[in-house]
Amino acid sequence: MSPSGVLSYLPRVTVLSPLRTTSALRQCPSKPTTDLRHGHFLTRPQRRCVSVEAALNHGVTDLTERERRLLDKLYDGLVGGQRASLAESITLVETQHPRKKELAQVLLQRVLAYRQEQERENGGKPVAFRVGLSGPPGAGKSSFIEVVGKMLTGKGHKVSVLAVDPSSCTTGGSLMGDKTRMTELSRDMSAFIRPSPTSGTLGGVTRTTNEAIVLCEGAGYDIVLVETVGVGQSEFAVADMVDMFVLLIPPAGGDELQGIKRGIIEMADLVVVTKSDGDLVVPARRIQAEYTSALKLLRKKSQAWKPKVVRVSSQTGQGIAELWEKMLEFREAGLRSGELQLRRRSQQKVWLWSLIQENALRHFQEHPAVRCQLADLERRVTQGEISPGLAADLLLKVFTSSQ
């Protein structure tokens, strides 16, 4: 099923956002085009672009009755808060099957429209709080999430944890062990834990993590925690999909300021020194002082919030309640200043372009003319006959000339 199959189903989505549909039509002015909401015809100036009308008339079959029933079942279960439907929906958006990927986009469109309606009823404010968590291995991320998650569910919140699991570049396998490390939280009916393999995606944050966040919010989870793999250059990806980025640091391990990339520290809205108990209290205080001094030297990224450094202990629970208060202060400051809403809008644009880049690269690699030339050019590059830059230019020329 091509995009035409997907778009032809959208008029039947009762909660489809008029704003989203209208903006899509504005981008596709050609001869008279069909208004997806009411079936009316809108006259637009002639312009060369891909129009909704062209997609609708592409001549690909519509959704089958079985597919409609599946989408209705998933959507009804999702907005009803059923964890099984949420898990099945995330599996659908994670699939690599072409037809199922487009079914996933239909489901996402419905959930997005439902979420927009909720935000309108909430005065235009986001209904969920997205928090990204990152830190070096051994920082205690899983233990921290379990303690915080249990505290939040005890306060009446619904918490979803999207724990991104590293995949092996050699075998493609992953550990998927986060549920085993969060034994109590995984049994909590107000919590949902979803380990997700990176599948080689740059940044440890999978391509589908954004979609999973939307689905979790549609299912009524008002706190979404995204745990990422380690700390590295690629971990900037998590900052482009959450409201608040939290960096977890263990109290020991040598000169921590040298061990953590400066860019990651600059992205942090809150630095948490973990394991502040027992013999590690003194090192934790030292690390807190070092990071407090370091943050003063960094460029301020927000006018409404000054990054804080706090100490917590997942073992004793010390500092956890105070940490949550700091996170709420951050959210309130962002909502008052409008920075939170602005960040959400800019993240949507980043999400769009990341998908464009990924799909454009896949389309390029699968193009018949490129595949015909690729093996020979790769061989000549590895043998030093031509430069990689020349080979890339030749492949791009073949790709564009055959369109």
Secondary structure in CASP SS format (residue, H / E / C, confidence):
PFRMAT SS
TARGET T0000
AUTHOR 0000-0000-0000
METHOD secondary structure of the structure
MODEL  1
M C 1.00
S C 1.00
P H 1.00
S H 1.00
G H 1.00
V H 1.00
L H 1.00
S H 1.00
Y H 1.00
L H 1.00
P H 1.00
R H 1.00
V C 1.00
T C 1.00
V C 1.00
L C 1.00
S C 1.00
P H 1.00
L H 1.00
R H 1.00
T H 1.00
T H 1.00
S H 1.00
A H 1.00
L H 1.00
R H 1.00
Q C 1.00
C C 1.00
P C 1.00
S C 1.00
K C 1.00
P C 1.00
T E 1.00
T E 1.00
D C 1.00
L C 1.00
R C 1.00
H C 1.00
G C 1.00
H C 1.00
F E 1.00
L E 1.00
T C 1.00
R C 1.00
P C 1.00
Q C 1.00
R C 1.00
R C 1.00
C C 1.00
V C 1.00
S C 1.00
V H 1.00
E H 1.00
A H 1.00
A H 1.00
L H 1.00
N C 1.00
H C 1.00
G C 1.00
V C 1.00
T C 1.00
D C 1.00
L C 1.00
T C 1.00
E H 1.00
R H 1.00
E H 1.00
R H 1.00
R H 1.00
L H 1.00
L H 1.00
D H 1.00
K H 1.00
L H 1.00
Y H 1.00
D H 1.00
G H 1.00
L H 1.00
V H 1.00
G C 1.00
G C 1.00
Q C 1.00
R H 1.00
A H 1.00
S H 1.00
L H 1.00
A H 1.00
E H 1.00
S H 1.00
I H 1.00
T H 1.00
L H 1.00
V H 1.00
E H 1.00
T C 1.00
Q C 1.00
H C 1.00
P H 1.00
R H 1.00
K H 1.00
K H 1.00
E H 1.00
L H 1.00
A H 1.00
Q H 1.00
V H 1.00
L H 1.00
L H 1.00
Q H 1.00
R H 1.00
V H 1.00
L H 1.00
A H 1.00
Y H 1.00
R H 1.00
Q H 1.00
E H 1.00
Q H 1.00
E H 1.00
R H 1.00
E H 1.00
N C 1.00
G C 1.00
G C 1.00
K C 1.00
P C 1.00
V C 1.00
A C 1.00
F E 1.00
R E 1.00
V E 1.00
G E 1.00
L E 1.00
S E 1.00
G C 1.00
P C 1.00
P C 1.00
G C 1.00
A C 1.00
G C 1.00
K H 1.00
S H 1.00
S H 1.00
F H 1.00
I H 1.00
E H 1.00
V H 1.00
V H 1.00
G H 1.00
K H 1.00
M H 1.00
L H 1.00
T H 1.00
G H 1.00
K C 1.00
G C 1.00
H C 1.00
K C 1.00
V E 1.00
S E 1.00
V E 1.00
L E 1.00
A E 1.00
V E 1.00
D E 1.00
P C 1.00
S E 1.00
S C 1.00
C C 1.00
T C 1.00
T C 1.00
G C 1.00
G C 1.00
S E 1.00
L C 1.00
M C 1.00
G C 1.00
D H 1.00
K H 1.00
T H 1.00
R H 1.00
M C 1.00
T H 1.00
E H 1.00
L H 1.00
S H 1.00
R C 1.00
D C 1.00
M C 1.00
S C 1.00
A E 1.00
F E 1.00
I E 1.00
R E 1.00
P E 1.00
S E 1.00
P E 1.00
T C 1.00
S C 1.00
G C 1.00
T C 1.00
L C 1.00
G C 1.00
G C 1.00
V C 1.00
T C 1.00
R C 1.00
T C 1.00
T H 1.00
N H 1.00
E H 1.00
A H 1.00
I H 1.00
V H 1.00
L H 1.00
C H 1.00
E H 1.00
G H 1.00
A C 1.00
G C 1.00
Y C 1.00
D C 1.00
I E 1.00
V E 1.00
L E 1.00
V E 1.00
E E 1.00
T C 1.00
V C 1.00
G C 1.00
V C 1.00
G C 1.00
Q H 1.00
S H 1.00
E H 1.00
F H 1.00
A H 1.00
V H 1.00
A H 1.00
D C 1.00
M C 1.00
V C 1.00
D C 1.00
M E 1.00
F E 1.00
V E 1.00
L E 1.00
L E 1.00
I E 1.00
P C 1.00
P C 1.00
A C 1.00
G C 1.00
G C 1.00
D C 1.00
E H 1.00
L H 1.00
Q H 1.00
G H 1.00
I C 1.00
K C 1.00
R H 1.00
G H 1.00
I H 1.00
I H 1.00
E H 1.00
M H 1.00
A C 1.00
D C 1.00
L E 1.00
V E 1.00
V E 1.00
V E 1.00
T C 1.00
K C 1.00
S C 1.00
D C 1.00
G H 1.00
D H 1.00
L H 1.00
V H 1.00
V H 1.00
P H 1.00
A H 1.00
R H 1.00
R H 1.00
I H 1.00
Q H 1.00
A H 1.00
E H 1.00
Y H 1.00
T H 1.00
S H 1.00
A H 1.00
L H 1.00
K H 1.00
L H 1.00
L C 1.00
R C 1.00
K C 1.00
K C 1.00
S C 1.00
Q C 1.00
A C 1.00
W C 1.00
K C 1.00
P C 1.00
K E 1.00
V E 1.00
V E 1.00
R E 1.00
V C 1.00
S C 1.00
S C 1.00
Q C 1.00
T C 1.00
G C 1.00
Q C 1.00
G C 1.00
I H 1.00
A H 1.00
E H 1.00
L H 1.00
W H 1.00
E H 1.00
K H 1.00
M H 1.00
L H 1.00
E H 1.00
F H 1.00
R H 1.00
E H 1.00
A H 1.00
G H 1.00
L H 1.00
R H 1.00
S H 1.00
G C 1.00
E H 1.00
L H 1.00
Q H 1.00
L H 1.00
R H 1.00
R H 1.00
R H 1.00
S H 1.00
Q H 1.00
Q H 1.00
K H 1.00
V H 1.00
W H 1.00
L H 1.00
W H 1.00
S H 1.00
L H 1.00
I H 1.00
Q H 1.00
E H 1.00
N H 1.00
A H 1.00
L H 1.00
R H 1.00
H H 1.00
F H 1.00
Q H 1.00
E H 1.00
H C 1.00
P H 1.00
A H 1.00
V H 1.00
R H 1.00
C H 1.00
Q H 1.00
L H 1.00
A H 1.00
D H 1.00
L H 1.00
E H 1.00
R H 1.00
R H 1.00
V H 1.00
T H 1.00
Q C 1.00
G C 1.00
E C 1.00
I C 1.00
S C 1.00
P H 1.00
G H 1.00
L H 1.00
A H 1.00
A H 1.00
D H 1.00
L H 1.00
L H 1.00
L H 1.00
K H 1.00
V H 1.00
F H 1.00
T H 1.00
S H 1.00
S C 1.00
Q C 1.00
END
